[in-house]
Amino acid sequence: MRAIVIGNVALDETFAVEALPQGGESIFGSHRHAGLGGKGANQAVMLARCGLSVRLRCAVGDDVASETVRSLLAVEPLTSDLHLVPATATDRSIILSDATGANVIVTTTDCARAMRPRDALPALDDAGAGDLLVLQGNLTQDVTMALIDAGRARDMTVVFNPSPTRIWMSEALTRVDLAFLNEAEAELLTGLRGEAAVAAMLRAGRGIVALTSGGGGALLGRGDEIVHVPARPAKVVDTTGAGDTFQSVAIASARRRGGPLAVEDLTRGAAAAGLAVSRFGSLSAMPSVAEARAILDHPAMDDRTA
């Protein structure tokens, strides 16, 4: 079983600020971290650190930054498959993180959104039943829907994290096997929050839904049951990439067990996210291979299934 992640990669720069700025406000900050990021890369690397066989398909520009991306991906335990976009700068993210760990992120998506179905679909040529297809919200609607349909035709398990969120993703979610999203994203797509949002998504045909709410923990919805999974206590320094960490470790835990997503998987995801938020950065803050192995090998705090 393999995981094919198709999404974006970016170079991240994180700045620590006392408080997030208001409109028109100039503030002081200090540079905390620079490194690899982007939701596609985050999820691919974390899945690979958990021991899955991972292929990442994403787009980079024809600039010096693309070589930095290549070198940073080369040290991770995955196969990177980079599509070159001519006359375009490699995508970047600027992250402001305040004293509470809350952040705002500005990400360019010129490369990610330049991909067309013909650029993305070949990544699935040798995919088969039981393989994972992992998608996020940085690709265009045409590419995302074409990939979902192709994954379903190959009997893959399709995972979708609709972030950044756009309204058309409500339709995309009805076609996937597993959805990971946070409360704000769920409210945008359903007009509801919490258990009501999960219940609405399940009624609309979503397979399994994992809804995160930061320190409030997560909800796991499957069939007609919704279960709350507490967050793990953590000293919050920077929440960048916490959701990607949570999702990837939860998926890896379920794959190791050989069953559908369960409470124990989200518990392990919460433990990994708690570690990630205690450090600055995105990929650099995520659990290492050794840390991921320790989390996955730890006895589950709750072995109920939803």
Secondary structure, 3 states (H helix, E strand, C coil): CEEEEECCCEEEEEEECCCCCCCCCCCCCEEEEEEEECHHHHHHHHHHHCCCEEEEEEEEECCHHHHHHHHHHHCCCCEEEEEEECCCCCCEEEEEECCCCCEEEEECCCCHHHCCHHHHHHHHCCCCCCCEEEEECCCCHHHHHHHHHHHHHCCCEEEEECCCCCCCHHHHHCCCCEEEEEHHHHHHHHCCCHHHHHHHHHHCCCCEEEEECHHHCEEEEECCEEEEECCCCCCCCCCCCHHHHHHHHHHHHHHHHCCCCCHHHHHHHHHHHHHHCCCCCCHHHCCCHHHHHHHHHCCCCCCCCC
